[in-house]
Amino acid sequence: MGELRVTVLGSGSDGNGTVLDYKDGTIHQSILLDCGVSRLSKMYNWDSLSGIYITHGHSDHVKSIQSTVRVKDAPVYITRPEWESERLRKYFDKMTCYTPRVKFITPTKPIVDGVFKVTPIPAHHDTEMPVHYMIEVAGKRIFYGCDTADVSLETLDYIVRADIVLIECNYDDDA
């Protein structure tokens, strides 16, 4: 069985980004979960990157998207309402040559990305259609959730089935 490495590049209001990197013999593939860490394109070797998965459109999750996409020609997965939101225009309007890379996702509809199976899960946050992710690779399940104040029973079901749980809990509706 191969090796799975989880690298948290940043978490919190200054920027979020986590890399899941899988190696098994000649197979080497990685995915990036959120793209909000400054100078992200210089922090990692992106040769094996197959996809960038965005949870929602706040700057601490997307601010390094342009520089990262310039370094590696990988698709960006995001819900259509998040993509079309006004807050993302300052990041994506400048990316007109990169927009064909955008792939719209639907909550609970899995995406097969090489060795990774990525399932977007509805999330509760103050944006248009945020998601968490359940990622399956090499018999392991990884739950990734950001800006989490509370979770639904459906989300809790994903969390309890995960082998690895990564949750950023710095959001509160009442704050």
N, C-alpha and C positions, 0 to 999 in steps of 0.2 A: 504494500500500500504506500502511496505517496506521502509527501510532507505538505501540511497546510500551515502557513505562517500568517498570523493576524498582526498587522502593524497599525497602531493608532498614531496618526501623524499630528492630530490636534483634536481637541474637544472643548467646547465652550463657546462663549460669545466672540472670542477672537478668531475662531475658525475651526471647522470640522472637516475631517478627512480620515478614512480608514482604508487600508489596502488589505485585500485577501489574496494571498499568493500561493499557488499550488504547483508543486513539482512532483513528477513521477517519471523517472527515466527520461525519455525525450520530450515529454509533455511539460511545458512551463506556461502557465497562464495566470493572469491576475486581473482583478476588478477593483475599481475605486468607488467607495461609497462616500458621497458628498465631495465637494471640491471647493472648500472655503478657507483652506490654510494658505496664508501668504507665501509666495515663492514656492508653491507646491511643485511646479514643473521641474525645479532644481533639486527636490528632496528625494527623488526616487528614480530608479532606472525603469523607464516605462516601456521597454521593448516588448514585454509580455502582456501589456494592458489590452484587454479585449472590450471593455465597456466602462462607462462612468455612470453611476446610478445616483440620482439626485432625490433627496427626501422631500425638499420643498425649496421655495425661492428666496429665503432670506439670505442676505449677503454673506453671513458666516457659513453658508453651505454652498455658495456658488461663485464667490468673488475671484477665484483663480481659474475659472473655466476656460477663458480665452487662452491664457498662456499654456495650460495643460493640453488643450486640443491642438494648439500649434505644434507642440512637441510630439504628440502621438495621435494619429488618425484613428480615433476610436469613437464609436457611437455614444451619444449622451441619451440616457433613458430618463424620462420625466413625464408626469401626467400632463395632458393637454391644458387643463386649467392653470396649472403652475406656469407652464411655458407662455401662455397668453397673458399672464398677469402684468400689470404695469411695472411692478417692482423689478421684474427681470429685464425690462427693455434696456437698461443701461449696461447690462452684461451681454445680452444677446443681439441687440441692434447692430453692434459693431461686428457681429459674427455672421453677417449675411452669407459669406462664402462657406461658412461651416454649418449652416442650418440643415443641409441634407443629412447630416450626421444625427440629427435629433430623431429619436424613436419614441413615440408616445406609448405610455404604459397604462394599463387598466388595473386597478386594485383587484387582487385575488387571482389575476390571470398570470400564470408563471411564464417566465422568459427563459429559454434554454440558450445559454451563452457558453458554448464549448463544454468544459467540464462542470460549469456552474449552472444550477437551476435557481433562478432568482424570482421570488414571489413578492410583489408589492402588497402591503397590508394597509388598509385604511388607518389613518392616524388622526388624532385630535390636536389641532393647532390653529393659529389665527391666519392661515393662508387658504388659498382656493381649494386645493385637493392634495394635502400632504400624505406621505406614505412612510411606513417603516418597511423593512425588508426581512424576509426569511430566505437565507441562502443555503442551498444544499450542495455539498461537494464531498466526494470520497466517503460517503456514509456519515458525514457530520452535518449538523444543522446549526447555523449561526443566525441569531436574531440581532438585528441592528435597528435601534430606534433612537431618534433625536428629538430634542425639545419636548420631552415627555412630561406631562403633568399628571395625567391619569391614563388608564388603559381600559379598553372595552373588554368584555368577556371573550370576544373573538380573538383579540390581540393577546390576552392572557393565555389562551389555548396555544398559540404559537410559542409564547415564551416558555411555557412549561415543557414543551416538546423539544426545545433547543438544547444542544450540547454546550454551546457558548452563547452568552448573552452580553451584548454591548448596548447599554442604555445611557443616554445623556439626559439628565433630569434637571434642566435649568429653566424650565418654562412654567409659569403659573398664570392661569386665566385671571385670578383675583389680584395679582400684583400690579 
